[in-house]
Structure formats: structure tokens, C-alpha cells
């Protein structure tokens, strides 16, 4: 069990489970944060969930994963 958990953790840290975002996601993030200048980070995970972190350090869910 320890080995399986170690492998899963190693894969999660590799970044292979993260996907790209498109222009629609960037527009939504800009709307949520007030402008594109206020967007610090947009993340999309392997199940389709997308979040944005704004300059004021708030984190917002753009799209819930399945």
C-alpha cells in the first residue's frame, strides 16, 4: 500500500495530471478577478476542474470537475 501511495504522489507532483486552459477560460478568469492584470494563476486538473487565483490571493472555482 505504501508503494502505491508513493507512486501516486510522485505522479501527482510530475505535473502530468494538469491540462492547459484556453481563451474562454482566460476570459472567465479575467471577469472573476476584475481584469486579466489581476489574474495570477489559472489551473486545470485532469478531471476537468478549473480554478483561478487572483492578485488579492482569492481562489475561485471556474469549472467543477466530473
MOPAC internal coordinates of N, CA, C and O (Angstrom, degrees):
PM7 1SCF
backbone

  N    0.0000 0     0.00 0     0.00 0    0    0    0
  C    1.4462 1     0.00 0     0.00 0    1    0    0
  C    1.5308 1   110.99 1     0.00 0    2    1    0
  O    1.2310 1   120.75 1   139.90 1    3    2    1
  N    1.3500 1   116.17 1   -40.10 1    3    2    1
  C    1.4579 1   120.26 1   178.86 1    5    3    2
  C    1.5221 1   111.27 1   -61.40 1    6    5    3
  O    1.2310 1   120.84 1   140.23 1    7    6    5
  N    1.3188 1   116.01 1   -39.77 1    7    6    5
  C    1.4671 1   120.23 1  -178.63 1    9    7    6
  C    1.5195 1   110.24 1   -66.07 1   10    9    7
  O    1.2310 1   120.20 1   137.80 1   11   10    9
  N    1.3165 1   117.22 1   -42.20 1   11   10    9
  C    1.4621 1   121.09 1   178.67 1   13   11   10
  C    1.5213 1   111.04 1   -61.88 1   14   13   11
  O    1.2310 1   120.39 1   135.26 1   15   14   13
  N    1.3219 1   116.86 1   -44.74 1   15   14   13
  C    1.4666 1   120.73 1   178.51 1   17   15   14
  C    1.5259 1   110.74 1   -63.62 1   18   17   15
  O    1.2310 1   120.04 1   141.08 1   19   18   17
  N    1.3152 1   117.53 1   -38.92 1   19   18   17
  C    1.4685 1   121.40 1   178.90 1   21   19   18
  C    1.5210 1   110.90 1   -64.22 1   22   21   19
  O    1.2310 1   120.25 1   138.78 1   23   22   21
  N    1.3138 1   117.13 1   -41.22 1   23   22   21
  C    1.4699 1   121.40 1   178.52 1   25   23   22
  C    1.5148 1   110.42 1   -65.64 1   26   25   23
  O    1.2310 1   120.37 1   136.50 1   27   26   25
  N    1.3317 1   116.89 1   -43.50 1   27   26   25
  C    1.4676 1   120.18 1   179.41 1   29   27   26
  C    1.5217 1   111.06 1   -63.27 1   30   29   27
  O    1.2310 1   119.93 1   138.58 1   31   30   29
  N    1.3174 1   117.74 1   -41.42 1   31   30   29
  C    1.4578 1   121.68 1   178.47 1   33   31   30
  C    1.5252 1   110.65 1   -64.75 1   34   33   31
  O    1.2310 1   120.34 1   136.87 1   35   34   33
  N    1.3205 1   116.96 1   -43.13 1   35   34   33
  C    1.4662 1   120.64 1   179.22 1   37   35   34
  C    1.5253 1   111.06 1   -61.97 1   38   37   35
  O    1.2310 1   120.20 1   138.42 1   39   38   37
  N    1.3218 1   117.23 1   -41.58 1   39   38   37
  C    1.4658 1   120.11 1   178.55 1   41   39   38
  C    1.5223 1   111.52 1   -67.00 1   42   41   39
  O    1.2310 1   120.39 1   141.35 1   43   42   41
  N    1.3105 1   116.87 1   -38.65 1   43   42   41
  C    1.4656 1   120.45 1   179.68 1   45   43   42
  C    1.5168 1   111.10 1   -64.57 1   46   45   43
  O    1.2310 1   120.09 1   146.27 1   47   46   45
  N    1.3050 1   117.43 1   -33.73 1   47   46   45
  C    1.4599 1   121.26 1  -178.96 1   49   47   46
  C    1.5281 1   112.72 1   -81.22 1   50   49   47
  O    1.2310 1   119.91 1   168.60 1   51   50   49
  N    1.3037 1   117.77 1   -11.40 1   51   50   49
  C    1.4639 1   121.93 1  -179.14 1   53   51   50
  C    1.5219 1   112.70 1   -75.02 1   54   53   51
  O    1.2310 1   119.66 1   159.76 1   55   54   53
  N    1.3153 1   118.26 1   -20.24 1   55   54   53
  C    1.4550 1   121.30 1  -177.76 1   57   55   54
  C    1.5206 1   113.16 1    86.82 1   58   57   55
  O    1.2310 1   119.81 1   179.47 1   59   58   57
  N    1.3253 1   117.96 1    -0.53 1   59   58   57
  C    1.4599 1   120.09 1  -178.11 1   61   59   58
  C    1.5258 1   112.14 1   -71.53 1   62   61   59
  O    1.2310 1   119.97 1   165.53 1   63   62   61
  N    1.3093 1   117.66 1   -14.47 1   63   62   61
  C    1.4609 1   120.55 1  -178.95 1   65   63   62
  C    1.5250 1   111.68 1   -93.65 1   66   65   63
  O    1.2310 1   119.77 1  -175.11 1   67   66   65
  N    1.2925 1   118.05 1     4.89 1   67   66   65
  C    1.4634 1   122.08 1  -179.84 1   69   67   66
  C    1.5099 1   109.35 1  -104.76 1   70   69   67
  O    1.2310 1   120.35 1   -38.04 1   71   70   69
  N    1.2997 1   116.93 1   141.96 1   71   70   69
  C    1.4517 1   122.83 1  -175.48 1   73   71   70
  C    1.5283 1   110.24 1  -113.51 1   74   73   71
  O    1.2310 1   120.73 1    -1.16 1   75   74   73
  N    1.2999 1   116.21 1   178.84 1   75   74   73
  C    1.4586 1   120.78 1   179.27 1   77   75   74
  C    1.5239 1   110.56 1   -91.66 1   78   77   75
  O    1.2310 1   121.23 1   -14.76 1   79   78   77
  N    1.3156 1   115.25 1   165.24 1   79   78   77
  C    1.4569 1   121.43 1   174.91 1   81   79   78
  C    1.5237 1   108.02 1  -115.65 1   82   81   79
  O    1.2310 1   120.39 1   -21.98 1   83   82   81
  N    1.3320 1   116.85 1   158.02 1   83   82   81
  C    1.4568 1   120.25 1  -178.59 1   85   83   82
  C    1.5304 1   110.80 1  -114.52 1   86   85   83
  O    1.2310 1   120.75 1     4.49 1   87   86   85
  N    1.3139 1   116.17 1  -175.51 1   87   86   85
  C    1.4582 1   121.36 1  -176.55 1   89   87   86
  C    1.5294 1   112.17 1   -61.63 1   90   89   87
  O    1.2310 1   120.31 1   143.66 1   91   90   89
  N    1.3130 1   117.00 1   -36.34 1   91   90   89
  C    1.4596 1   120.78 1   177.85 1   93   91   90
  C    1.5302 1   110.90 1   -60.85 1   94   93   91
  O    1.2310 1   120.51 1   137.62 1   95   94   93
  N    1.3357 1   116.63 1   -42.38 1   95   94   93
  C    1.4612 1   121.05 1   177.38 1   97   95   94
  C    1.5253 1   111.00 1   -63.81 1   98   97   95
  O    1.2310 1   120.43 1   140.80 1   99   98   97
  N    1.3208 1   116.78 1   -39.20 1   99   98   97
  C    1.4641 1   120.51 1   179.79 1  101   99   98
  C    1.5240 1   111.49 1   -66.90 1  102  101   99
  O    1.2310 1   120.42 1   140.69 1  103  102  101
  N    1.3342 1   116.79 1   -39.31 1  103  102  101
  C    1.4741 1   120.00 1   176.97 1  105  103  102
  C    1.5211 1   111.03 1   -64.41 1  106  105  103
  O    1.2310 1   120.46 1   137.64 1  107  106  105
  N    1.3363 1   116.73 1   -42.36 1  107  106  105
  C    1.4584 1   120.81 1   178.73 1  109  107  106
  C    1.5253 1   110.67 1   -63.64 1  110  109  107
  O    1.2310 1   120.47 1   137.19 1  111  110  109
  N    1.3296 1   116.70 1   -42.81 1  111  110  109
  C    1.4649 1   120.85 1   178.87 1  113  111  110
  C    1.5260 1   110.71 1   -62.99 1  114  113  111
  O    1.2310 1   120.19 1   138.94 1  115  114  113
  N    1.3323 1   117.24 1   -41.06 1  115  114  113
  C    1.4658 1   120.98 1   178.58 1  117  115  114
  C    1.5219 1   110.74 1   -63.86 1  118  117  115
  O    1.2310 1   120.29 1   141.44 1  119  118  117
  N    1.3242 1   117.04 1   -38.56 1  119  118  117
  C    1.4710 1   121.06 1   178.60 1  121  119  118
  C    1.5309 1   110.44 1   -66.37 1  122  121  119
  O    1.2310 1   120.09 1   138.47 1  123  122  121
  N    1.3372 1   117.43 1   -41.53 1  123  122  121
  C    1.4591 1   121.98 1  -179.27 1  125  123  122
  C    1.5278 1   111.34 1   -67.27 1  126  125  123
  O    1.2310 1   120.50 1   139.20 1  127  126  125
  N    1.3313 1   116.66 1   -40.80 1  127  126  125
  C    1.4710 1   121.35 1  -176.22 1  129  127  126
  C    1.5281 1   113.02 1   -88.70 1  130  129  127
  O    1.2310 1   119.63 1   170.82 1  131  130  129
  N    1.3142 1   118.30 1    -9.18 1  131  130  129
  C    1.4615 1   121.22 1   179.82 1  133  131  130
  C    1.5134 1   113.22 1   105.59 1  134  133  131
  O    1.2310 1   119.84 1   142.91 1  135  134  133
  N    1.3170 1   117.91 1   -37.09 1  135  134  133
  C    1.4644 1   123.16 1   174.55 1  137  135  134
  C    1.5230 1   108.25 1  -166.58 1  138  137  135
  O    1.2310 1   120.38 1   -13.90 1  139  138  137
  N    1.3213 1   116.88 1   166.10 1  139  138  137
  C    1.4566 1   120.66 1  -179.81 1  141  139  138
  C    1.5304 1   110.72 1   -65.72 1  142  141  139
  O    1.2310 1   120.35 1   152.93 1  143  142  141
  N    1.3280 1   116.94 1   -27.07 1  143  142  141
  C    1.4659 1   120.57 1   178.22 1  145  143  142
  C    1.5232 1   112.13 1   -66.14 1  146  145  143
  O    1.2310 1   119.91 1   158.41 1  147  146  145
  N    1.3212 1   117.78 1   -21.59 1  147  146  145
  C    1.4613 1   122.03 1  -179.11 1  149  147  146
  C    1.5292 1   112.98 1   -92.23 1  150  149  147
  O    1.2310 1   119.81 1   176.88 1  151  150  149
  N    1.3288 1   117.96 1    -3.12 1  151  150  149
  C    1.4649 1   121.82 1   179.71 1  153  151  150
  C    1.5317 1   109.10 1   -84.89 1  154  153  151
  O    1.2310 1   120.62 1   -56.28 1  155  154  153
  N    1.3282 1   116.41 1   123.72 1  155  154  153
  C    1.4572 1   121.38 1   178.65 1  157  155  154
  C    1.5260 1   110.82 1   -96.52 1  158  157  155
  O    1.2310 1   120.60 1   137.09 1  159  158  157
  N    1.3292 1   116.46 1   -42.91 1  159  158  157
  C    1.4651 1   120.20 1  -175.01 1  161  159  158
  C    1.5206 1   110.69 1  -153.27 1  162  161  159
  O    1.2310 1   120.82 1   -41.11 1  163  162  161
  N    1.3283 1   116.04 1   138.89 1  163  162  161
  C    1.4597 1   122.20 1   171.60 1  165  163  162
  C    1.5250 1   106.41 1  -121.26 1  166  165  163
  O    1.2310 1   120.44 1   -51.94 1  167  166  165
  N    1.3249 1   116.76 1   128.06 1  167  166  165
  C    1.4613 1   121.23 1  -179.36 1  169  167  166
  C    1.5184 1   110.30 1  -123.66 1  170  169  167
  O    1.2310 1   121.16 1   -38.12 1  171  170  169
  N    1.3245 1   115.38 1   141.88 1  171  170  169
  C    1.4658 1   121.71 1   175.42 1  173  171  170
  C    1.5223 1   107.64 1  -131.21 1  174  173  171
  O    1.2310 1   120.01 1   -55.10 1  175  174  173
  N    1.3338 1   117.58 1   124.90 1  175  174  173
  C    1.4566 1   119.20 1  -179.14 1  177  175  174
  C    1.5256 1   111.58 1   -97.46 1  178  177  175
  O    1.2310 1   120.76 1    -3.22 1  179  178  177
  N    1.3201 1   116.15 1   176.78 1  179  178  177
  C    1.4619 1   121.76 1  -171.81 1  181  179  178
  C    1.5180 1   114.56 1   -68.65 1  182  181  179
  O    1.2310 1   119.02 1   164.49 1  183  182  181
  N    1.3284 1   119.48 1   -15.51 1  183  182  181
  C    1.4649 1   120.56 1   177.71 1  185  183  182
  C    1.5216 1   112.16 1   -98.45 1  186  185  183
  O    1.2310 1   120.21 1  -174.62 1  187  186  185
  N    1.3317 1   117.21 1     5.38 1  187  186  185
  C    1.4534 1   121.04 1   174.92 1  189  187  186
  C    1.5149 1   115.75 1    99.85 1  190  189  187
  O    1.2310 1   119.70 1   177.52 1  191  190  189
  N    1.3248 1   118.18 1    -2.48 1  191  190  189
  C    1.4560 1   120.80 1   177.63 1  193  191  190
  C    1.5162 1   111.18 1   -72.04 1  194  193  191
  O    1.2310 1   120.32 1   -40.52 1  195  194  193
  N    1.3197 1   117.00 1   139.48 1  195  194  193
  C    1.4618 1   121.59 1   179.78 1  197  195  194
  C    1.5217 1   109.66 1  -130.33 1  198  197  195
  O    1.2310 1   120.76 1   -45.32 1  199  198  197
  N    1.3289 1   116.15 1   134.68 1  199  198  197
  C    1.4569 1   121.49 1   177.77 1  201  199  198
  C    1.5206 1   109.57 1  -130.68 1  202  201  199
  O    1.2310 1   121.46 1   -22.36 1  203  202  201
  N    1.3279 1   114.82 1   157.64 1  203  202  201
  C    1.4635 1   120.86 1   176.08 1  205  203  202
  C    1.5265 1   107.92 1  -130.06 1  206  205  203
  O    1.2310 1   120.99 1   -38.68 1  207  206  205
  N    1.3202 1   115.70 1   141.32 1  207  206  205
  C    1.4572 1   121.72 1   172.94 1  209  207  206
  C    1.5193 1   106.54 1  -112.01 1  210  209  207
  O    1.2310 1   121.34 1   -54.55 1  211  210  209
  N    1.3309 1   115.05 1   125.45 1  211  210  209
  C    1.4614 1   121.34 1  -178.71 1  213  211  210
  C    1.5295 1   110.30 1   -91.84 1  214  213  211
  O    1.2310 1   121.38 1   -11.85 1  215  214  213
  N    1.3169 1   114.97 1   168.15 1  215  214  213
  C    1.4577 1   121.43 1  -178.72 1  217  215  214
  C    1.5314 1   112.37 1   -59.55 1  218  217  215
  O    1.2310 1   120.06 1   150.22 1  219  218  217
  N    1.3279 1   117.49 1   -29.78 1  219  218  217
  C    1.4647 1   120.60 1   179.07 1  221  219  218
  C    1.5328 1   112.26 1   -83.04 1  222  221  219
  O    1.2310 1   120.57 1  -166.80 1  223  222  221
  N    1.3309 1   116.51 1    13.20 1  223  222  221
  C    1.4683 1   125.71 1   176.17 1  225  223  222
  C    1.5219 1   114.28 1    71.66 1  226  225  223
  O    1.2310 1   119.60 1  -165.50 1  227  226  225
  N    1.3115 1   118.37 1    14.50 1  227  226  225
  C    1.4657 1   120.05 1   175.08 1  229  227  226
  C    1.5187 1   108.69 1   -84.89 1  230  229  227
  O    1.2310 1   120.79 1   -34.07 1  231  230  229
  N    1.3058 1   116.09 1   145.93 1  231  230  229
  C    1.4643 1   122.30 1   179.91 1  233  231  230
  C    1.5181 1   108.22 1  -115.29 1  234  233  231
  O    1.2310 1   120.49 1   -51.11 1  235  234  233
  N    1.3220 1   116.66 1   128.89 1  235  234  233
  C    1.4623 1   121.59 1  -177.28 1  237  235  234
  C    1.5292 1   109.71 1  -124.15 1  238  237  235
  O    1.2310 1   121.25 1   -37.84 1  239  238  237
  N    1.3106 1   115.20 1   142.16 1  239  238  237
  C    1.4610 1   121.52 1   175.11 1  241  239  238
  C    1.5225 1   109.16 1   -84.15 1  242  241  239
  O    1.2310 1   120.56 1   -60.53 1  243  242  241
  N    1.3287 1   116.54 1   119.47 1  243  242  241
  C    1.4669 1   120.43 1   178.17 1  245  243  242
  C    1.5145 1   111.20 1   -86.98 1  246  245  243
  O    1.2310 1   121.31 1   139.57 1  247  246  245
  N    1.3334 1   115.11 1   -40.43 1  247  246  245
  C    1.4708 1   119.98 1  -178.63 1  249  247  246
  C    1.5163 1   108.44 1  -151.67 1  250  249  247
  O    1.2310 1   120.47 1   -50.88 1  251  250  249
  N    1.3108 1   116.70 1   129.12 1  251  250  249
  C    1.4534 1   121.15 1   179.90 1  253  251  250
  C    1.5165 1   110.34 1   -80.41 1  254  253  251
  O    1.2310 1   120.58 1   -42.70 1  255  254  253
  N    1.3164 1   116.50 1   137.30 1  255  254  253
  C    1.4615 1   121.14 1   178.79 1  257  255  254
  C    1.5060 1   111.96 1   -75.80 1  258  257  255
  O    1.2310 1   120.90 1   -11.45 1  259  258  257
  N    1.3165 1   115.89 1   168.55 1  259  258  257
  C    1.4611 1   120.91 1  -178.63 1  261  259  258
  C    1.4991 1   112.12 1   -86.01 1  262  261  259
  O    1.2310 1   120.10 1   180.00 1  263  262  261

